[in-house]
Amino acid sequence: MAQTIWIHKLTDAKKAEADGMDYICEHLFQALTQTGKLTKVKGWNPFQNASAKDGTTYHALFCDSCGENYNNGHVRMAKEPVLA
């Protein structure tokens, strides 16, 4: 069974730190909330067309773990507020 990858929307200010990606995976989000900045410690895997089950695509940045486990249609939006 494929792993669901939860993604979080970034503010315009944080998009510049994420190589222009609009979303980040849960693991990068946790690191961002702890340090206040994005770091490449856990990997840096931009996906131009990460897709959800309904066919919606996202420009998302994944850590190594999420990048290795990504399958089309297994991305979901998280409900947490957007970080400034």
PDB file of N, CA, C and O in Angstrom:
ATOM      1  N   MET A   1       0.840  -1.182   0.000  1.00  0.00           N
ATOM      2  CA  MET A   1       0.000   0.000   0.000  1.00  0.00           C
ATOM      3  C   MET A   1       0.883   1.243   0.000  1.00  0.00           C
ATOM      4  O   MET A   1       1.894   1.290   0.701  1.00  0.00           O
ATOM      5  N   ALA A   2       0.510   2.227  -0.770  1.00  0.00           N
ATOM      6  CA  ALA A   2       1.314   3.443  -0.901  1.00  0.00           C
ATOM      7  C   ALA A   2       1.138   4.355   0.311  1.00  0.00           C
ATOM      8  O   ALA A   2       0.091   4.366   0.959  1.00  0.00           O
ATOM      9  N   GLN A   3       2.167   5.102   0.591  1.00  0.00           N
ATOM     10  CA  GLN A   3       2.171   6.031   1.711  1.00  0.00           C
ATOM     11  C   GLN A   3       1.569   7.366   1.273  1.00  0.00           C
ATOM     12  O   GLN A   3       1.916   7.887   0.213  1.00  0.00           O
ATOM     13  N   THR A   4       0.668   7.921   2.087  1.00  0.00           N
ATOM     14  CA  THR A   4       0.132   9.253   1.825  1.00  0.00           C
ATOM     15  C   THR A   4       1.163  10.286   2.250  1.00  0.00           C
ATOM     16  O   THR A   4       1.731  10.192   3.339  1.00  0.00           O
ATOM     17  N   ILE A   5       1.403  11.264   1.399  1.00  0.00           N
ATOM     18  CA  ILE A   5       2.333  12.348   1.710  1.00  0.00           C
ATOM     19  C   ILE A   5       1.514  13.604   1.963  1.00  0.00           C
ATOM     20  O   ILE A   5       0.815  14.088   1.073  1.00  0.00           O
ATOM     21  N   TRP A   6       1.604  14.125   3.173  1.00  0.00           N
ATOM     22  CA  TRP A   6       0.885  15.338   3.555  1.00  0.00           C
ATOM     23  C   TRP A   6       1.721  16.544   3.186  1.00  0.00           C
ATOM     24  O   TRP A   6       2.911  16.598   3.495  1.00  0.00           O
ATOM     25  N   ILE A   7       1.099  17.523   2.520  1.00  0.00           N
ATOM     26  CA  ILE A   7       1.816  18.733   2.118  1.00  0.00           C
ATOM     27  C   ILE A   7       1.181  19.971   2.740  1.00  0.00           C
ATOM     28  O   ILE A   7      -0.010  20.001   3.049  1.00  0.00           O
ATOM     29  N   HIS A   8       2.018  20.987   2.911  1.00  0.00           N
ATOM     30  CA  HIS A   8       1.609  22.253   3.519  1.00  0.00           C
ATOM     31  C   HIS A   8       1.916  23.395   2.560  1.00  0.00           C
ATOM     32  O   HIS A   8       2.977  23.421   1.936  1.00  0.00           O
ATOM     33  N   LYS A   9       1.000  24.323   2.445  1.00  0.00           N
ATOM     34  CA  LYS A   9       1.176  25.485   1.564  1.00  0.00           C
ATOM     35  C   LYS A   9       2.151  26.480   2.200  1.00  0.00           C
ATOM     36  O   LYS A   9       2.119  26.713   3.408  1.00  0.00           O
ATOM     37  N   LEU A  10       3.010  27.059   1.370  1.00  0.00           N
ATOM     38  CA  LEU A  10       3.967  28.060   1.827  1.00  0.00           C
ATOM     39  C   LEU A  10       3.494  29.463   1.466  1.00  0.00           C
ATOM     40  O   LEU A  10       2.756  29.650   0.498  1.00  0.00           O
ATOM     41  N   THR A  11       3.920  30.436   2.244  1.00  0.00           N
ATOM     42  CA  THR A  11       3.670  31.831   1.896  1.00  0.00           C
ATOM     43  C   THR A  11       4.618  32.210   0.758  1.00  0.00           C
ATOM     44  O   THR A  11       5.583  31.497   0.482  1.00  0.00           O
ATOM     45  N   ASP A  12       4.341  33.323   0.109  1.00  0.00           N
ATOM     46  CA  ASP A  12       5.212  33.780  -0.979  1.00  0.00           C
ATOM     47  C   ASP A  12       6.639  33.995  -0.500  1.00  0.00           C
ATOM     48  O   ASP A  12       7.583  33.710  -1.238  1.00  0.00           O
ATOM     49  N   ALA A  13       6.817  34.490   0.717  1.00  0.00           N
ATOM     50  CA  ALA A  13       8.156  34.732   1.251  1.00  0.00           C
ATOM     51  C   ALA A  13       8.941  33.428   1.406  1.00  0.00           C
ATOM     52  O   ALA A  13      10.142  33.390   1.137  1.00  0.00           O
ATOM     53  N   LYS A  14       8.276  32.378   1.831  1.00  0.00           N
ATOM     54  CA  LYS A  14       8.951  31.085   2.029  1.00  0.00           C
ATOM     55  C   LYS A  14       9.169  30.335   0.719  1.00  0.00           C
ATOM     56  O   LYS A  14      10.048  29.476   0.641  1.00  0.00           O
ATOM     57  N   LYS A  15       8.379  30.647  -0.316  1.00  0.00           N
ATOM     58  CA  LYS A  15       8.546  29.985  -1.610  1.00  0.00           C
ATOM     59  C   LYS A  15       9.949  30.223  -2.164  1.00  0.00           C
ATOM     60  O   LYS A  15      10.525  29.338  -2.799  1.00  0.00           O
ATOM     61  N   ALA A  16      10.494  31.399  -1.930  1.00  0.00           N
ATOM     62  CA  ALA A  16      11.843  31.705  -2.414  1.00  0.00           C
ATOM     63  C   ALA A  16      12.872  30.775  -1.782  1.00  0.00           C
ATOM     64  O   ALA A  16      13.835  30.379  -2.438  1.00  0.00           O
ATOM     65  N   GLU A  17      12.677  30.424  -0.517  1.00  0.00           N
ATOM     66  CA  GLU A  17      13.579  29.498   0.170  1.00  0.00           C
ATOM     67  C   GLU A  17      13.403  28.061  -0.319  1.00  0.00           C
ATOM     68  O   GLU A  17      14.294  27.231  -0.141  1.00  0.00           O
ATOM     69  N   ALA A  18      12.264  27.768  -0.931  1.00  0.00           N
ATOM     70  CA  ALA A  18      11.935  26.409  -1.371  1.00  0.00           C
ATOM     71  C   ALA A  18      12.096  26.259  -2.884  1.00  0.00           C
ATOM     72  O   ALA A  18      11.404  25.453  -3.507  1.00  0.00           O
ATOM     73  N   ASP A  19      12.992  27.018  -3.464  1.00  0.00           N
ATOM     74  CA  ASP A  19      13.244  26.958  -4.916  1.00  0.00           C
ATOM     75  C   ASP A  19      11.975  27.173  -5.735  1.00  0.00           C
ATOM     76  O   ASP A  19      11.803  26.579  -6.799  1.00  0.00           O
ATOM     77  N   GLY A  20      11.085  28.033  -5.226  1.00  0.00           N
ATOM     78  CA  GLY A  20       9.875  28.378  -5.954  1.00  0.00           C
ATOM     79  C   GLY A  20       8.731  27.397  -5.819  1.00  0.00           C
ATOM     80  O   GLY A  20       7.678  27.598  -6.425  1.00  0.00           O
ATOM     81  N   MET A  21       8.908  26.336  -5.039  1.00  0.00           N
ATOM     82  CA  MET A  21       7.827  25.363  -4.845  1.00  0.00           C
ATOM     83  C   MET A  21       6.747  25.980  -3.959  1.00  0.00           C
ATOM     84  O   MET A  21       7.052  26.779  -3.074  1.00  0.00           O
ATOM     85  N   ASP A  22       5.505  25.616  -4.190  1.00  0.00           N
ATOM     86  CA  ASP A  22       4.371  26.170  -3.446  1.00  0.00           C
ATOM     87  C   ASP A  22       4.062  25.414  -2.161  1.00  0.00           C
ATOM     88  O   ASP A  22       3.439  25.961  -1.252  1.00  0.00           O
ATOM     89  N   TYR A  23       4.491  24.162  -2.083  1.00  0.00           N
ATOM     90  CA  TYR A  23       4.155  23.290  -0.953  1.00  0.00           C
ATOM     91  C   TYR A  23       5.390  22.531  -0.487  1.00  0.00           C
ATOM     92  O   TYR A  23       6.343  22.346  -1.244  1.00  0.00           O
ATOM     93  N   ILE A  24       5.360  22.091   0.782  1.00  0.00           N
ATOM     94  CA  ILE A  24       6.425  21.239   1.319  1.00  0.00           C
ATOM     95  C   ILE A  24       5.787  20.053   2.038  1.00  0.00           C
ATOM     96  O   ILE A  24       4.647  20.125   2.498  1.00  0.00           O
ATOM     97  N   CYS A  25       6.544  18.964   2.126  1.00  0.00           N
ATOM     98  CA  CYS A  25       6.036  17.767   2.805  1.00  0.00           C
ATOM     99  C   CYS A  25       5.997  17.983   4.322  1.00  0.00           C
ATOM    100  O   CYS A  25       6.558  18.952   4.836  1.00  0.00           O
ATOM    101  N   GLU A  26       5.343  17.091   5.011  1.00  0.00           N
ATOM    102  CA  GLU A  26       5.181  17.166   6.467  1.00  0.00           C
ATOM    103  C   GLU A  26       6.524  17.236   7.188  1.00  0.00           C
ATOM    104  O   GLU A  26       6.666  17.993   8.148  1.00  0.00           O
ATOM    105  N   HIS A  27       7.508  16.461   6.741  1.00  0.00           N
ATOM    106  CA  HIS A  27       8.809  16.434   7.426  1.00  0.00           C
ATOM    107  C   HIS A  27       9.538  17.764   7.298  1.00  0.00           C
ATOM    108  O   HIS A  27      10.117  18.249   8.270  1.00  0.00           O
ATOM    109  N   LEU A  28       9.514  18.360   6.103  1.00  0.00           N
ATOM    110  CA  LEU A  28      10.139  19.673   5.934  1.00  0.00           C
ATOM    111  C   LEU A  28       9.354  20.743   6.692  1.00  0.00           C
ATOM    112  O   LEU A  28       9.936  21.702   7.200  1.00  0.00           O
ATOM    113  N   PHE A  29       8.017  20.575   6.767  1.00  0.00           N
ATOM    114  CA  PHE A  29       7.183  21.501   7.521  1.00  0.00           C
ATOM    115  C   PHE A  29       7.536  21.470   9.009  1.00  0.00           C
ATOM    116  O   PHE A  29       7.623  22.516   9.653  1.00  0.00           O
ATOM    117  N   GLN A  30       7.736  20.280   9.546  1.00  0.00           N
ATOM    118  CA  GLN A  30       8.112  20.158  10.960  1.00  0.00           C
ATOM    119  C   GLN A  30       9.453  20.827  11.224  1.00  0.00           C
ATOM    120  O   GLN A  30       9.617  21.512  12.234  1.00  0.00           O
ATOM    121  N   ALA A  31      10.409  20.636  10.328  1.00  0.00           N
ATOM    122  CA  ALA A  31      11.721  21.277  10.485  1.00  0.00           C
ATOM    123  C   ALA A  31      11.580  22.792  10.388  1.00  0.00           C
ATOM    124  O   ALA A  31      12.240  23.526  11.123  1.00  0.00           O
ATOM    125  N   LEU A  32      10.725  23.261   9.486  1.00  0.00           N
ATOM    126  CA  LEU A  32      10.503  24.698   9.322  1.00  0.00           C
ATOM    127  C   LEU A  32       9.882  25.302  10.574  1.00  0.00           C
ATOM    128  O   LEU A  32      10.276  26.392  10.988  1.00  0.00           O
ATOM    129  N   THR A  33       8.918  24.617  11.185  1.00  0.00           N
ATOM    130  CA  THR A  33       8.287  25.151  12.387  1.00  0.00           C
ATOM    131  C   THR A  33       9.258  25.176  13.572  1.00  0.00           C
ATOM    132  O   THR A  33       9.139  26.025  14.455  1.00  0.00           O
ATOM    133  N   GLN A  34      10.211  24.250  13.591  1.00  0.00           N
ATOM    134  CA  GLN A  34      11.175  24.209  14.691  1.00  0.00           C
ATOM    135  C   GLN A  34      12.293  25.236  14.532  1.00  0.00           C
ATOM    136  O   GLN A  34      12.740  25.825  15.516  1.00  0.00           O
ATOM    137  N   THR A  35      12.747  25.454  13.298  1.00  0.00           N
ATOM    138  CA  THR A  35      13.901  26.332  13.085  1.00  0.00           C
ATOM    139  C   THR A  35      13.550  27.684  12.473  1.00  0.00           C
ATOM    140  O   THR A  35      14.334  28.629  12.562  1.00  0.00           O
ATOM    141  N   GLY A  36      12.377  27.781  11.854  1.00  0.00           N
ATOM    142  CA  GLY A  36      11.982  29.023  11.210  1.00  0.00           C
ATOM    143  C   GLY A  36      12.544  29.184   9.806  1.00  0.00           C
ATOM    144  O   GLY A  36      12.317  30.207   9.159  1.00  0.00           O
ATOM    145  N   LYS A  37      13.281  28.175   9.327  1.00  0.00           N
ATOM    146  CA  LYS A  37      13.821  28.248   7.965  1.00  0.00           C
ATOM    147  C   LYS A  37      13.877  26.852   7.360  1.00  0.00           C
ATOM    148  O   LYS A  37      13.884  25.845   8.067  1.00  0.00           O
ATOM    149  N   LEU A  38      13.915  26.822   6.054  1.00  0.00           N
ATOM    150  CA  LEU A  38      14.043  25.545   5.353  1.00  0.00           C
ATOM    151  C   LEU A  38      15.511  25.188   5.221  1.00  0.00           C
ATOM    152  O   LEU A  38      16.338  26.029   4.866  1.00  0.00           O
ATOM    153  N   THR A  39      15.826  23.945   5.507  1.00  0.00           N
ATOM    154  CA  THR A  39      17.205  23.481   5.369  1.00  0.00           C
ATOM    155  C   THR A  39      17.226  22.239   4.491  1.00  0.00           C
ATOM    156  O   THR A  39      16.225  21.530   4.388  1.00  0.00           O
ATOM    157  N   LYS A  40      18.351  21.977   3.867  1.00  0.00           N
ATOM    158  CA  LYS A  40      18.479  20.829   2.976  1.00  0.00           C
ATOM    159  C   LYS A  40      19.031  19.600   3.695  1.00  0.00           C
ATOM    160  O   LYS A  40      19.516  18.672   3.048  1.00  0.00           O
ATOM    161  N   VAL A  41      18.963  19.587   5.016  1.00  0.00           N
ATOM    162  CA  VAL A  41      19.512  18.486   5.802  1.00  0.00           C
ATOM    163  C   VAL A  41      18.828  17.161   5.468  1.00  0.00           C
ATOM    164  O   VAL A  41      19.506  16.145   5.319  1.00  0.00           O
ATOM    165  N   LYS A  42      17.498  17.151   5.349  1.00  0.00           N
ATOM    166  CA  LYS A  42      16.753  15.909   5.107  1.00  0.00           C
ATOM    167  C   LYS A  42      16.570  15.622   3.622  1.00  0.00           C
ATOM    168  O   LYS A  42      15.799  14.731   3.265  1.00  0.00           O
ATOM    169  N   GLY A  43      17.237  16.331   2.776  1.00  0.00           N
ATOM    170  CA  GLY A  43      17.056  16.124   1.348  1.00  0.00           C
ATOM    171  C   GLY A  43      16.276  17.259   0.718  1.00  0.00           C
ATOM    172  O   GLY A  43      15.672  18.080   1.409  1.00  0.00           O
ATOM    173  N   TRP A  44      16.297  17.293  -0.573  1.00  0.00           N
ATOM    174  CA  TRP A  44      15.711  18.409  -1.313  1.00  0.00           C
ATOM    175  C   TRP A  44      15.253  17.868  -2.652  1.00  0.00           C
ATOM    176  O   TRP A  44      16.041  17.791  -3.595  1.00  0.00           O
ATOM    177  N   ASN A  45      13.989  17.494  -2.744  1.00  0.00           N
ATOM    178  CA  ASN A  45      13.475  16.828  -3.935  1.00  0.00           C
ATOM    179  C   ASN A  45      12.259  17.568  -4.487  1.00  0.00           C
ATOM    180  O   ASN A  45      11.133  17.292  -4.073  1.00  0.00           O
ATOM    181  N   PRO A  46      12.469  18.505  -5.418  1.00  0.00           N
ATOM    182  CA  PRO A  46      11.330  19.229  -6.001  1.00  0.00           C
ATOM    183  C   PRO A  46      10.548  18.351  -6.983  1.00  0.00           C
ATOM    184  O   PRO A  46      11.131  17.687  -7.840  1.00  0.00           O
ATOM    185  N   PHE A  47       9.241  18.363  -6.844  1.00  0.00           N
ATOM    186  CA  PHE A  47       8.343  17.658  -7.762  1.00  0.00           C
ATOM    187  C   PHE A  47       7.444  18.707  -8.406  1.00  0.00           C
ATOM    188  O   PHE A  47       6.657  19.356  -7.717  1.00  0.00           O
ATOM    189  N   GLN A  48       7.554  18.875  -9.701  1.00  0.00           N
ATOM    190  CA  GLN A  48       6.761  19.876 -10.413  1.00  0.00           C
ATOM    191  C   GLN A  48       5.284  19.505 -10.483  1.00  0.00           C
ATOM    192  O   GLN A  48       4.428  20.389 -10.526  1.00  0.00           O
ATOM    193  N   ASN A  49       4.977  18.218 -10.495  1.00  0.00           N
ATOM    194  CA  ASN A  49       3.597  17.769 -10.658  1.00  0.00           C
ATOM    195  C   ASN A  49       3.250  16.644  -9.696  1.00  0.00           C
ATOM    196  O   ASN A  49       2.872  15.553 -10.124  1.00  0.00           O
ATOM    197  N   ALA A  50       3.375  16.902  -8.402  1.00  0.00           N
ATOM    198  CA  ALA A  50       2.952  15.923  -7.400  1.00  0.00           C
ATOM    199  C   ALA A  50       1.424  15.889  -7.432  1.00  0.00           C
ATOM    200  O   ALA A  50       0.777  16.931  -7.327  1.00  0.00           O
ATOM    201  N   SER A  51       0.857  14.714  -7.575  1.00  0.00           N
ATOM    202  CA  SER A  51      -0.587  14.644  -7.806  1.00  0.00           C
ATOM    203  C   SER A  51      -1.366  14.034  -6.640  1.00  0.00           C
ATOM    204  O   SER A  51      -0.893  13.148  -5.928  1.00  0.00           O
ATOM    205  N   ALA A  52      -2.576  14.552  -6.484  1.00  0.00           N
ATOM    206  CA  ALA A  52      -3.524  14.034  -5.503  1.00  0.00           C
ATOM    207  C   ALA A  52      -4.440  13.031  -6.195  1.00  0.00           C
ATOM    208  O   ALA A  52      -4.421  12.906  -7.420  1.00  0.00           O
ATOM    209  N   LYS A  53      -5.236  12.323  -5.414  1.00  0.00           N
ATOM    210  CA  LYS A  53      -6.130  11.300  -5.945  1.00  0.00           C
ATOM    211  C   LYS A  53      -7.130  11.870  -6.956  1.00  0.00           C
ATOM    212  O   LYS A  53      -7.514  11.192  -7.908  1.00  0.00           O
ATOM    213  N   ASP A  54      -7.549  13.127  -6.739  1.00  0.00           N
ATOM    214  CA  ASP A  54      -8.533  13.742  -7.634  1.00  0.00           C
ATOM    215  C   ASP A  54      -7.908  14.314  -8.912  1.00  0.00           C
ATOM    216  O   ASP A  54      -8.610  14.887  -9.745  1.00  0.00           O
ATOM    217  N   GLY A  55      -6.589  14.157  -9.065  1.00  0.00           N
ATOM    218  CA  GLY A  55      -5.910  14.631 -10.263  1.00  0.00           C
ATOM    219  C   GLY A  55      -5.283  16.011 -10.131  1.00  0.00           C
ATOM    220  O   GLY A  55      -4.572  16.452 -11.035  1.00  0.00           O
ATOM    221  N   THR A  56      -5.532  16.697  -9.025  1.00  0.00           N
ATOM    222  CA  THR A  56      -4.925  17.997  -8.788  1.00  0.00           C
ATOM    223  C   THR A  56      -3.416  17.830  -8.658  1.00  0.00           C
ATOM    224  O   THR A  56      -2.942  16.895  -8.013  1.00  0.00           O
ATOM    225  N   THR A  57      -2.663  18.741  -9.272  1.00  0.00           N
ATOM    226  CA  THR A  57      -1.204  18.666  -9.163  1.00  0.00           C
ATOM    227  C   THR A  57      -0.671  19.861  -8.389  1.00  0.00           C
ATOM    228  O   THR A  57      -1.263  20.940  -8.394  1.00  0.00           O
ATOM    229  N   TYR A  58       0.457  19.646  -7.725  1.00  0.00           N
ATOM    230  CA  TYR A  58       1.073  20.665  -6.887  1.00  0.00           C
ATOM    231  C   TYR A  58       2.571  20.737  -7.181  1.00  0.00           C
ATOM    232  O   TYR A  58       3.198  19.728  -7.505  1.00  0.00           O
ATOM    233  N   HIS A  59       3.134  21.936  -7.064  1.00  0.00           N
ATOM    234  CA  HIS A  59       4.585  22.114  -7.098  1.00  0.00           C
ATOM    235  C   HIS A  59       5.045  21.930  -5.658  1.00  0.00           C
ATOM    236  O   HIS A  59       4.883  22.824  -4.828  1.00  0.00           O
ATOM    237  N   ALA A  60       5.616  20.770  -5.369  1.00  0.00           N
ATOM    238  CA  ALA A  60       5.924  20.447  -3.979  1.00  0.00           C
ATOM    239  C   ALA A  60       7.387  20.054  -3.797  1.00  0.00           C
ATOM    240  O   ALA A  60       8.016  19.477  -4.684  1.00  0.00           O
ATOM    241  N   LEU A  61       7.898  20.384  -2.632  1.00  0.00           N
ATOM    242  CA  LEU A  61       9.257  20.033  -2.244  1.00  0.00           C
ATOM    243  C   LEU A  61       9.174  18.932  -1.201  1.00  0.00           C
ATOM    244  O   LEU A  61       8.526  19.103  -0.169  1.00  0.00           O
ATOM    245  N   PHE A  62       9.834  17.788  -1.465  1.00  0.00           N
ATOM    246  CA  PHE A  62       9.794  16.646  -0.569  1.00  0.00           C
ATOM    247  C   PHE A  62      11.172  16.381   0.023  1.00  0.00           C
ATOM    248  O   PHE A  62      12.195  16.664  -0.599  1.00  0.00           O
ATOM    249  N   CYS A  63      11.181  15.834   1.234  1.00  0.00           N
ATOM    250  CA  CYS A  63      12.424  15.333   1.826  1.00  0.00           C
ATOM    251  C   CYS A  63      12.783  14.024   1.116  1.00  0.00           C
ATOM    252  O   CYS A  63      12.021  13.548   0.275  1.00  0.00           O
ATOM    253  N   ASP A  64      13.927  13.447   1.447  1.00  0.00           N
ATOM    254  CA  ASP A  64      14.352  12.197   0.802  1.00  0.00           C
ATOM    255  C   ASP A  64      13.352  11.069   1.014  1.00  0.00           C
ATOM    256  O   ASP A  64      13.042  10.329   0.080  1.00  0.00           O
ATOM    257  N   SER A  65      12.844  10.932   2.237  1.00  0.00           N
ATOM    258  CA  SER A  65      11.906   9.857   2.543  1.00  0.00           C
ATOM    259  C   SER A  65      10.634   9.976   1.704  1.00  0.00           C
ATOM    260  O   SER A  65      10.186   8.992   1.114  1.00  0.00           O
ATOM    261  N   CYS A  66      10.056  11.164   1.648  1.00  0.00           N
ATOM    262  CA  CYS A  66       8.834  11.368   0.875  1.00  0.00           C
ATOM    263  C   CYS A  66       9.112  11.242  -0.624  1.00  0.00           C
ATOM    264  O   CYS A  66       8.284  10.719  -1.369  1.00  0.00           O
ATOM    265  N   GLY A  67      10.269  11.718  -1.059  1.00  0.00           N
ATOM    266  CA  GLY A  67      10.635  11.597  -2.463  1.00  0.00           C
ATOM    267  C   GLY A  67      10.743  10.153  -2.909  1.00  0.00           C
ATOM    268  O   GLY A  67      10.333   9.809  -4.017  1.00  0.00           O
ATOM    269  N   GLU A  68      11.294   9.305  -2.047  1.00  0.00           N
ATOM    270  CA  GLU A  68      11.439   7.883  -2.368  1.00  0.00           C
ATOM    271  C   GLU A  68      10.095   7.147  -2.334  1.00  0.00           C
ATOM    272  O   GLU A  68       9.892   6.189  -3.080  1.00  0.00           O
ATOM    273  N   ASN A  69       9.186   7.592  -1.474  1.00  0.00           N
ATOM    274  CA  ASN A  69       7.901   6.904  -1.301  1.00  0.00           C
ATOM    275  C   ASN A  69       6.771   7.487  -2.134  1.00  0.00           C
ATOM    276  O   ASN A  69       5.645   6.993  -2.078  1.00  0.00           O
ATOM    277  N   TYR A  70       7.055   8.536  -2.911  1.00  0.00           N
ATOM    278  CA  TYR A  70       5.998   9.187  -3.681  1.00  0.00           C
ATOM    279  C   TYR A  70       5.459   8.283  -4.790  1.00  0.00           C
ATOM    280  O   TYR A  70       6.220   7.662  -5.532  1.00  0.00           O
ATOM    281  N   ASN A  71       4.139   8.226  -4.884  1.00  0.00           N
ATOM    282  CA  ASN A  71       3.426   7.575  -5.985  1.00  0.00           C
ATOM    283  C   ASN A  71       2.343   8.541  -6.440  1.00  0.00           C
ATOM    284  O   ASN A  71       1.765   9.256  -5.622  1.00  0.00           O
ATOM    285  N   ASN A  72       2.065   8.567  -7.732  1.00  0.00           N
ATOM    286  CA  ASN A  72       1.009   9.443  -8.246  1.00  0.00           C
ATOM    287  C   ASN A  72      -0.297   9.206  -7.499  1.00  0.00           C
ATOM    288  O   ASN A  72      -0.702   8.066  -7.270  1.00  0.00           O
ATOM    289  N   GLY A  73      -0.945  10.303  -7.126  1.00  0.00           N
ATOM    290  CA  GLY A  73      -2.244  10.220  -6.478  1.00  0.00           C
ATOM    291  C   GLY A  73      -2.219  10.066  -4.972  1.00  0.00           C
ATOM    292  O   GLY A  73      -3.276   9.900  -4.363  1.00  0.00           O
ATOM    293  N   HIS A  74      -1.049  10.115  -4.347  1.00  0.00           N
ATOM    294  CA  HIS A  74      -0.974   9.896  -2.906  1.00  0.00           C
ATOM    295  C   HIS A  74      -0.525  11.131  -2.133  1.00  0.00           C
ATOM    296  O   HIS A  74       0.111  11.010  -1.085  1.00  0.00           O
ATOM    297  N   VAL A  75      -0.851  12.319  -2.643  1.00  0.00           N
ATOM    298  CA  VAL A  75      -0.546  13.575  -1.954  1.00  0.00           C
ATOM    299  C   VAL A  75      -1.847  14.133  -1.389  1.00  0.00           C
ATOM    300  O   VAL A  75      -2.877  14.120  -2.063  1.00  0.00           O
ATOM    301  N   ARG A  76      -1.800  14.622  -0.153  1.00  0.00           N
ATOM    302  CA  ARG A  76      -2.975  15.214   0.493  1.00  0.00           C
ATOM    303  C   ARG A  76      -2.584  16.548   1.121  1.00  0.00           C
ATOM    304  O   ARG A  76      -1.462  16.721   1.596  1.00  0.00           O
ATOM    305  N   MET A  77      -3.526  17.484   1.114  1.00  0.00           N
ATOM    306  CA  MET A  77      -3.304  18.791   1.734  1.00  0.00           C
ATOM    307  C   MET A  77      -3.511  18.693   3.241  1.00  0.00           C
ATOM    308  O   MET A  77      -4.487  18.102   3.704  1.00  0.00           O
ATOM    309  N   ALA A  78      -2.599  19.267   3.994  1.00  0.00           N
ATOM    310  CA  ALA A  78      -2.743  19.337   5.449  1.00  0.00           C
ATOM    311  C   ALA A  78      -3.656  20.511   5.795  1.00  0.00           C
ATOM    312  O   ALA A  78      -3.813  21.434   4.996  1.00  0.00           O
ATOM    313  N   LYS A  79      -4.249  20.477   6.971  1.00  0.00           N
ATOM    314  CA  LYS A  79      -5.202  21.507   7.392  1.00  0.00           C
ATOM    315  C   LYS A  79      -4.573  22.629   8.210  1.00  0.00           C
ATOM    316  O   LYS A  79      -5.248  23.605   8.539  1.00  0.00           O
ATOM    317  N   GLU A  80      -3.282  22.504   8.545  1.00  0.00           N
ATOM    318  CA  GLU A  80      -2.635  23.500   9.389  1.00  0.00           C
ATOM    319  C   GLU A  80      -2.569  24.846   8.690  1.00  0.00           C
ATOM    320  O   GLU A  80      -2.591  24.912   7.461  1.00  0.00           O
ATOM    321  N   PRO A  81      -2.487  25.920   9.466  1.00  0.00           N
ATOM    322  CA  PRO A  81      -2.375  27.256   8.874  1.00  0.00           C
ATOM    323  C   PRO A  81      -1.053  27.431   8.139  1.00  0.00           C
ATOM    324  O   PRO A  81      -0.074  26.735   8.410  1.00  0.00           O
ATOM    325  N   VAL A  82      -1.048  28.362   7.218  1.00  0.00           N
ATOM    326  CA  VAL A  82       0.131  28.683   6.426  1.00  0.00           C
ATOM    327  C   VAL A  82       1.145  29.407   7.296  1.00  0.00           C
ATOM    328  O   VAL A  82       0.769  30.263   8.098  1.00  0.00           O
ATOM    329  N   LEU A  83       2.426  29.079   7.152  1.00  0.00           N
ATOM    330  CA  LEU A  83       3.478  29.756   7.903  1.00  0.00           C
ATOM    331  C   LEU A  83       3.872  31.047   7.224  1.00  0.00           C
ATOM    332  O   LEU A  83       3.917  31.132   5.997  1.00  0.00           O
ATOM    333  N   ALA A  84       4.154  32.037   8.024  1.00  0.00           N
ATOM    334  CA  ALA A  84       4.586  33.337   7.486  1.00  0.00           C
ATOM    335  C   ALA A  84       6.042  33.316   7.129  1.00  0.00           C
ATOM    336  O   ALA A  84       6.577  34.322   6.662  1.00  0.00           O
TER     337      ALA A  84
END
